[in-house]
Structure formats: C-alpha cells, structure tokens
Amino acid sequence: MKKYTILFIFICYACGVQAQDLVPIPTKTKSVYSNWVMDLSLQFANKQLETENESEIAVRTIMFTNFTNFTHFNFSNNFGLLSGIGLRNIGIRARYENIEDVVYKRTVRRVYTLNASLAAKLGSFSKHCFVYGGGEYDLAFHFRQRLKTKTNSQIKQGEWFSNATDRFLPSVFIGVQLPKGLNLKCSYYFNDFFNKNYKGKIENFPTYEQSQMINIAVSFQFRNNLFKLMQNLDVKPKAVEM
C-alpha cells in the first residue's frame, strides 16, 4: 500500500502544478470543451456468501488503468452537462477466501470495461467549483482473477467477453469539483458484480449472494491537445474546470 501512497502523492503534486498552468476555459453563455483524466480508484463491495465460510472484503486500489475523456457543455456559468467515455478497471479484492477447502491469502477479481457516462452539473464554473450527478454504463470485455495462497504461489486466469459478470454494469454517481483542481466522485453499481449462474473456464468461481460495488475516484485535471490548440489560436478564456 505504501507504494500506491507514494505514487499518488507524486501524481497529485505533478497534476496540481500542471493544473495551475492550464489555459483557462471561456465562461461565455455557451461553451464546449474536453479534457483527459486519470484517477485513483478505491473500490469496495458489500458481500454475502451462500456458505458460512465468510471471507474478508478489502479495499481495492487502482491507478494508471482508469482513463476518461470528459466533454463539458456549459449553457451558462452555473449550469451544464458533462459526458465521458473511457477505459476502466473495476473489481473486488478479498482475503482468506475458502474455495474447496483451500484458504487463499488474497483473491482479486476484476473486469476491464468501456465506460460511458452523462451528468448534469451545477455551480460556479468561473471559480472552478461545482457539483454533478448522473448515470453511467460499463461494457465488460475482459475478466481476470488472481488467487494467491498462503505460500505466495499464484493462480491467474482470464476470459474475454466472460459471463462471470454481467456484460453491462449500470451505476449512478455524484461528485464535486474543487477550485484547486481536485475532483471526488462516488459511484454505486446497481447489480451484483458476480454472476451467480456463471459456468465457464474460470474455475472455482465463488457464489456470492450479494456483491454490489461502490467506487470512489480521486482525480486531477490534465492538459490535453485542445488547450494547446487554443493557445495557438490565441484564445484567451477565463477559467478551467473538470
């Protein structure tokens, strides 16, 4: 966990310095612009196993594999829409899971998804501060699981377009954009992460009665080619937000 903390502090510092140098975005009555975001995700799940062999759900920390391109539609300085499309890595991490009388020190099961989202936002865009909320869909295209024993030996398995999870994972989210560039977002997934009826090549798939996920994402805004293009065109807007 220490390495993630150090990496995150470094990214926060780098992104914070860069955010101060971003070319501002116009605060005209109407404006459209986009930006790229890479976030740090903390993933939780409430769970209930069919058997009495309860495992411990641990927080799963994800960095570097969550990328989103957001497009902002500002209808005024206080109201707008926010749409996004990106690549995400979501899943559940557990400890001391008992599978066929073998207790695994750690298990990680995740899917790589294509993500699309749409939200409304309210606030003061010129002050880089607003709240937003909306819905999103994830299209799962690759499932991975890693089981680690007490002796640190590992079992790794993967399956493209697997039925181990639902193909489409709907969720709702709320978030807040703070003036210094920090963005906090919380997503709640409607459906269970695991497909209880799964039968495929992924062996020893556990049967969870309940496995709904909560994802908390922390991110900073990044400069992209759009800002550079605006500089070249000598556009002189007034504010930036994410």
Secondary structure, DSSP 8 states (H G I E B T S, - for coil): -HHHHHHHHHHHHHHHHHHHTS--B--SSSEEEEEEEEEEEEEEEEEEESSS---EEE-EEE-SS-EEEEEEEESSSSEEEEEEEEEEEEEEEEEEEEETTEEEEEEEEEEEEEEEEEEEEEEEGGGTEEEEEEEEEEEEEEEEEEEE-TTS-EEEEEEET-SSS-SEEEEEEEEEE-TTS-EEEEEEESS-SS-TT--SSSTT---EEEEEEEEEEEE-----HHHHHHHHTT----B---
